[in-house]
Amino acid sequence: MRAIQTRAEATGARYGIRIGYGPPDTFFVPPYTAADARIKGAIATQVELTVLPPALDGIEQSLRIYPPGFFARFCGAIFLCGSLTLDGVQAGGTYGPAWIILVATERVGETGIFETARLGVHHEFSSLLWNRIPSLPLRWASLLPPGWRPVRDNAQALQAPDHGSMKLSDGFLSPYGATTAENDFNVYAETLFTNPRRIVELAAEHDIVARKAAVLMAAYAELDGRLSTVFQGLGLARLRNTVPDRPKGGISVSPNAIPQGEITPR
């Protein structure tokens, strides 16, 4: 067990963040306090140390994509819990003011643990950036289909894969992504960084996918110009030329508090 703890500490130190796995009420970083670790409607359990290795594998694979220091500039910690329910529904992750939380559970096996962490890093981290750029929600909302409305709560969003509907022609990559503008952005982020070929292929068929990808890349590059080189390396450079004009208000966006950026284990 000590070897696992040492690896978690070393990984965190390498990327300038904390990787925590203790009691969920300790999931915060200064200057925040234990009060900020509470998430409305959430119940989390402590993770078992034995499931940490595949989670750390997934975390490391995703963190190495970002330029040095970029991730730590906006996210002070990645916390791992054993289970997480939001509004009574199982989730794979969420986020706080300056940290993200990922689930690592034996229930999904080593591959599921790895994938939840690998995808979850990008997914949850993108919510921190979503809330960092005031103009981004409006820019993204301008790309949503006419008449679209967000769901009411976390439970509806997390159950979307069971009863949701989505159309690639509307620009949604998954039923979950169609639940709120932020969740749509989250799904684009995890897909763009982990499966860029899918983005390129879909963008060739659906212009709305190209435009959403372009807005996402522009937002990241606004925060750190080095991301332009990352996107070029992922084969996405040509999509950056499809950024739409900035909207001028009058567009309905998702309610800020519902839901946070959750994922469900693959």
SEROKE-450467 format. One record per residue (C-alpha): residue number from 1; x, y, z; residue in one letter; chain. Coordinates in Angstrom, 1 decimal, m for minus. Example, Ala and Ser with C-alpha at 12.3 -4.5 7.8 and 13.67 -1.06 7.14 Angstrom:
<rs>
(r 1 (12.3 m4.5 7.8) A A),
(r 2 (13.7 m1.1 7.1) S A),
</rs>
This chain:
<rs>
(r 1 (0.0 0.0 0.0) M A),
(r 2 (2.9 2.3 0.7) R A),
(r 3 (4.0 2.0 m2.9) A A),
(r 4 (0.6 3.1 m4.1) I A),
(r 5 (0.7 6.1 m1.8) Q A),
(r 6 (4.2 7.0 m2.9) T A),
(r 7 (3.2 6.8 m6.5) R A),
(r 8 (0.1 9.1 m5.9) A A),
(r 9 (2.3 11.6 m4.2) E A),
(r 10 (5.0 11.5 m6.9) A A),
(r 11 (2.4 11.9 m9.7) T A),
(r 12 (0.9 14.9 m8.0) G A),
(r 13 (4.3 16.5 m7.4) A A),
(r 14 (5.2 16.0 m11.1) R A),
(r 15 (2.2 17.9 m12.2) Y A),
(r 16 (2.0 20.4 m9.4) G A),
(r 17 (m1.2 19.2 m7.9) I A),
(r 18 (m2.4 17.1 m5.0) R A),
(r 19 (m3.8 13.6 m5.7) I A),
(r 20 (m6.0 12.8 m2.7) G A),
(r 21 (m8.0 9.7 m1.7) Y A),
(r 22 (m8.9 10.1 1.9) G A),
(r 23 (m12.3 10.8 3.5) P A),
(r 24 (m14.5 12.9 1.1) P A),
(r 25 (m14.9 15.7 3.6) D A),
(r 26 (m11.2 16.4 3.1) T A),
(r 27 (m11.7 17.0 m0.6) F A),
(r 28 (m10.6 20.7 m0.8) F A),
(r 29 (m7.5 22.7 m1.3) V A),
(r 30 (m6.5 26.1 0.3) P A),
(r 31 (m7.8 28.8 0.5) P A),
(r 32 (m11.0 26.8 0.5) Y A),
(r 33 (m12.3 24.9 3.6) T A),
(r 34 (m14.1 21.8 4.5) A A),
(r 35 (m17.4 23.6 3.9) A A),
(r 36 (m16.5 23.9 0.3) D A),
(r 37 (m16.0 20.1 0.0) A A),
(r 38 (m19.8 19.6 0.5) R A),
(r 39 (m21.7 19.2 m2.7) I A),
(r 40 (m25.5 19.7 m2.6) K A),
(r 41 (m27.3 16.4 m3.3) G A),
(r 42 (m24.1 14.4 m3.3) A A),
(r 43 (m23.0 11.3 m1.3) I A),
(r 44 (m19.5 10.0 m1.7) A A),
(r 45 (m17.6 7.1 m0.1) T A),
(r 46 (m13.9 6.7 0.5) Q A),
(r 47 (m11.9 4.8 m2.1) V A),
(r 48 (m10.1 1.6 m1.5) E A),
(r 49 (m6.3 1.9 m2.1) L A),
(r 50 (m6.2 m1.3 m4.1) T A),
(r 51 (m8.1 0.3 m7.0) V A),
(r 52 (m5.8 3.3 m7.3) L A),
(r 53 (m3.2 1.9 m9.7) P A),
(r 54 (m5.5 1.9 m12.8) P A),
(r 55 (m6.9 5.2 m11.8) A A),
(r 56 (m3.5 6.7 m11.6) L A),
(r 57 (m2.6 5.2 m15.0) D A),
(r 58 (m5.6 7.0 m16.5) G A),
(r 59 (m4.8 10.3 m14.7) I A),
(r 60 (m1.2 10.3 m15.8) E A),
(r 61 (m2.1 9.5 m19.4) Q A),
(r 62 (m4.4 12.5 m19.5) S A),
(r 63 (m2.3 15.0 m17.6) L A),
(r 64 (0.7 14.5 m19.8) R A),
(r 65 (m1.3 16.0 m22.8) I A),
(r 66 (m1.4 19.4 m21.3) Y A),
(r 67 (1.6 21.9 m21.4) P A),
(r 68 (3.6 22.0 m18.2) P A),
(r 69 (1.8 24.0 m15.5) G A),
(r 70 (m1.4 24.5 m17.4) F A),
(r 71 (m3.5 22.0 m15.5) F A),
(r 72 (m2.2 23.1 m12.1) A A),
(r 73 (m3.0 26.7 m12.9) R A),
(r 74 (m6.7 26.0 m12.7) F A),
(r 75 (m7.0 22.7 m10.7) C A),
(r 76 (m5.2 22.2 m7.4) G A),
(r 77 (m6.1 18.6 m6.9) A A),
(r 78 (m7.6 15.4 m8.2) I A),
(r 79 (m9.5 13.5 m5.6) F A),
(r 80 (m10.5 9.9 m5.9) L A),
(r 81 (m13.6 8.4 m4.1) C A),
(r 82 (m15.1 4.9 m4.1) G A),
(r 83 (m18.6 5.9 m5.1) S A),
(r 84 (m20.5 9.0 m5.8) L A),
(r 85 (m24.3 9.7 m6.1) T A),
(r 86 (m25.7 12.9 m7.2) L A),
(r 87 (m29.5 13.4 m6.6) D A),
(r 88 (m29.6 9.7 m5.9) G A),
(r 89 (m28.0 8.6 m9.2) V A),
(r 90 (m24.6 7.0 m9.6) Q A),
(r 91 (m22.0 9.3 m11.2) A A),
(r 92 (m18.4 8.9 m12.2) G A),
(r 93 (m17.1 12.4 m11.2) G A),
(r 94 (m17.8 16.0 m10.4) T A),
(r 95 (m15.8 19.1 m9.5) Y A),
(r 96 (m15.3 21.8 m6.9) G A),
(r 97 (m14.1 25.4 m7.1) P A),
(r 98 (m10.5 24.4 m7.8) A A),
(r 99 (m10.4 20.6 m7.9) W A),
(r 100 (m12.0 17.6 m9.6) I A),
(r 101 (m13.3 14.4 m8.1) I A),
(r 102 (m13.3 11.0 m9.9) L A),
(r 103 (m14.7 7.7 m8.9) V A),
(r 104 (m12.6 4.5 m8.8) A A),
(r 105 (m14.6 1.4 m8.0) T A),
(r 106 (m14.1 m2.3 m8.4) E A),
(r 107 (m17.6 m2.6 m9.8) R A),
(r 108 (m16.4 m1.5 m13.2) V A),
(r 109 (m13.1 m3.4 m13.2) G A),
(r 110 (m9.6 m2.2 m14.0) E A),
(r 111 (m10.5 m1.1 m17.5) T A),
(r 112 (m13.5 0.9 m16.3) G A),
(r 113 (m11.5 2.5 m13.5) I A),
(r 114 (m8.8 3.5 m16.0) F A),
(r 115 (m11.3 4.9 m18.6) E A),
(r 116 (m13.3 6.8 m16.0) T A),
(r 117 (m10.0 8.5 m14.8) A A),
(r 118 (m8.6 9.0 m18.3) R A),
(r 119 (m11.8 10.6 m19.7) L A),
(r 120 (m12.8 12.2 m16.4) G A),
(r 121 (m9.7 14.3 m16.1) V A),
(r 122 (m10.6 16.1 m19.3) H A),
(r 123 (m14.3 16.1 m18.7) H A),
(r 124 (m14.3 17.6 m15.2) E A),
(r 125 (m11.3 19.9 m15.8) F A),
(r 126 (m13.2 21.5 m18.7) S A),
(r 127 (m15.9 22.6 m16.3) S A),
(r 128 (m13.3 24.6 m14.3) L A),
(r 129 (m12.4 26.4 m17.6) L A),
(r 130 (m16.1 26.7 m18.5) W A),
(r 131 (m16.6 28.7 m15.3) N A),
(r 132 (m13.4 30.6 m15.8) R A),
(r 133 (m14.3 32.3 m19.1) I A),
(r 134 (m17.4 34.5 m18.7) P A),
(r 135 (m18.1 34.7 m22.5) S A),
(r 136 (m17.8 30.9 m23.1) L A),
(r 137 (m21.3 29.8 m22.0) P A),
(r 138 (m22.9 32.4 m24.3) L A),
(r 139 (m20.7 31.5 m27.2) R A),
(r 140 (m21.5 27.8 m26.7) W A),
(r 141 (m25.2 28.4 m26.3) A A),
(r 142 (m25.3 30.1 m29.7) S A),
(r 143 (m24.4 26.8 m31.3) L A),
(r 144 (m27.3 24.8 m29.6) L A),
(r 145 (m30.3 24.0 m31.7) P A),
(r 146 (m33.4 26.2 m31.7) P A),
(r 147 (m35.8 25.4 m29.0) G A),
(r 148 (m33.3 23.3 m27.0) W A),
(r 149 (m33.7 23.4 m23.2) R A),
(r 150 (m31.5 22.0 m20.4) P A),
(r 151 (m32.7 19.3 m18.0) V A),
(r 152 (m33.8 20.2 m14.5) R A),
(r 153 (m31.3 18.3 m12.3) D A),
(r 154 (m28.4 15.9 m12.0) N A),
(r 155 (m30.6 12.9 m11.9) A A),
(r 156 (m32.1 13.7 m15.3) Q A),
(r 157 (m28.7 14.4 m16.8) A A),
(r 158 (m27.1 11.2 m15.5) L A),
(r 159 (m29.9 9.0 m16.6) Q A),
(r 160 (m29.9 10.5 m20.1) A A),
(r 161 (m28.0 7.5 m21.6) P A),
(r 162 (m31.1 5.4 m20.7) D A),
(r 163 (m33.8 7.6 m22.1) H A),
(r 164 (m32.2 10.5 m23.8) G A),
(r 165 (m32.2 11.4 m27.4) S A),
(r 166 (m29.6 13.2 m29.5) M A),
(r 167 (m28.7 13.9 m33.1) K A),
(r 168 (m25.3 14.4 m34.5) L A),
(r 169 (m26.8 16.9 m36.9) S A),
(r 170 (m27.7 19.0 m33.8) D A),
(r 171 (m24.0 18.8 m32.7) G A),
(r 172 (m24.5 16.5 m29.7) F A),
(r 173 (m22.0 13.7 m29.3) L A),
(r 174 (m24.0 11.8 m26.7) S A),
(r 175 (m27.4 11.8 m25.0) P A),
(r 176 (m25.6 13.0 m21.8) Y A),
(r 177 (m24.1 15.9 m23.8) G A),
(r 178 (m27.5 17.0 m24.9) A A),
(r 179 (m28.7 17.6 m21.3) T A),
(r 180 (m27.0 21.0 m20.6) T A),
(r 181 (m24.7 23.3 m22.4) A A),
(r 182 (m21.9 22.6 m19.9) E A),
(r 183 (m22.3 18.9 m20.2) N A),
(r 184 (m22.1 19.3 m24.0) D A),
(r 185 (m18.9 21.2 m23.6) F A),
(r 186 (m17.6 18.5 m21.2) N A),
(r 187 (m18.3 15.7 m23.7) V A),
(r 188 (m16.5 17.6 m26.5) Y A),
(r 189 (m13.5 18.2 m24.2) A A),
(r 190 (m13.1 14.5 m23.3) E A),
(r 191 (m13.6 13.4 m26.9) T A),
(r 192 (m11.3 16.0 m28.4) L A),
(r 193 (m8.4 15.1 m26.2) F A),
(r 194 (m8.9 11.3 m26.1) T A),
(r 195 (m10.4 10.6 m29.5) N A),
(r 196 (m9.5 13.5 m31.9) P A),
(r 197 (m10.0 11.3 m34.9) R A),
(r 198 (m13.7 11.0 m34.1) R A),
(r 199 (m14.0 14.8 m33.9) I A),
(r 200 (m12.3 15.2 m37.3) V A),
(r 201 (m14.5 12.5 m38.9) E A),
(r 202 (m17.8 14.0 m37.5) L A),
(r 203 (m16.7 17.5 m38.3) A A),
(r 204 (m16.3 16.5 m42.0) A A),
(r 205 (m20.0 15.4 m42.0) E A),
(r 206 (m21.5 18.0 m39.6) H A),
(r 207 (m20.4 21.6 m39.7) D A),
(r 208 (m21.8 22.2 m36.2) I A),
(r 209 (m19.3 19.7 m34.8) V A),
(r 210 (m16.5 21.6 m36.4) A A),
(r 211 (m17.7 24.9 m35.1) R A),
(r 212 (m18.1 23.6 m31.5) K A),
(r 213 (m14.7 22.0 m31.6) A A),
(r 214 (m13.3 25.3 m32.8) A A),
(r 215 (m14.9 27.3 m30.0) V A),
(r 216 (m13.5 24.8 m27.4) L A),
(r 217 (m10.0 25.0 m28.8) M A),
(r 218 (m10.2 28.8 m29.0) A A),
(r 219 (m11.2 29.0 m25.4) A A),
(r 220 (m8.4 26.8 m24.2) Y A),
(r 221 (m5.9 28.7 m26.4) A A),
(r 222 (m7.1 32.0 m24.9) E A),
(r 223 (m6.0 30.7 m21.5) L A),
(r 224 (m2.6 29.4 m22.8) D A),
(r 225 (m1.3 29.8 m26.3) G A),
(r 226 (0.7 26.6 m26.0) R A),
(r 227 (m2.6 24.7 m26.4) L A),
(r 228 (m2.5 25.6 m30.1) S A),
(r 229 (0.5 23.3 m30.5) T A),
(r 230 (m1.3 20.6 m28.6) V A),
(r 231 (m4.3 20.8 m30.9) F A),
(r 232 (m2.0 20.8 m33.9) Q A),
(r 233 (m0.3 17.6 m32.6) G A),
(r 234 (m3.8 16.0 m32.2) L A),
(r 235 (m4.5 16.7 m35.9) G A),
(r 236 (m7.1 19.4 m35.2) L A),
(r 237 (m5.4 22.5 m36.5) A A),
(r 238 (m7.7 22.9 m39.6) R A),
(r 239 (m10.8 22.9 m37.4) L A),
(r 240 (m9.7 26.1 m35.6) R A),
(r 241 (m10.5 28.1 m38.7) N A),
(r 242 (m14.3 27.4 m38.2) T A),
(r 243 (m14.8 29.6 m35.1) V A),
(r 244 (m18.2 31.3 m35.4) P A),
(r 245 (m18.8 35.0 m34.7) D A),
(r 246 (m19.4 35.9 m31.1) R A),
(r 247 (m23.1 36.1 m30.2) P A),
(r 248 (m24.8 39.2 m28.9) K A),
(r 249 (m27.0 38.1 m26.1) G A),
(r 250 (m30.6 37.0 m26.0) G A),
(r 251 (m29.7 33.3 m25.9) I A),
(r 252 (m30.9 30.9 m23.2) S A),
(r 253 (m28.1 29.0 m21.4) V A),
(r 254 (m28.1 26.3 m18.8) S A),
(r 255 (m28.8 27.2 m15.1) P A),
(r 256 (m25.4 27.6 m13.5) N A),
(r 257 (m26.1 25.3 m10.6) A A),
(r 258 (m27.5 22.3 m12.4) I A),
(r 259 (m25.8 20.1 m13.1) P A),
(r 260 (m22.0 20.2 m12.4) Q A),
(r 261 (m19.8 18.3 m14.8) G A),
(r 262 (m20.4 14.7 m14.0) E A),
(r 263 (m19.5 11.6 m15.9) I A),
(r 264 (m20.7 8.0 m15.6) T A),
(r 265 (m18.2 5.1 m15.8) P A),
(r 266 (m17.8 3.6 m19.2) R A),
</rs>
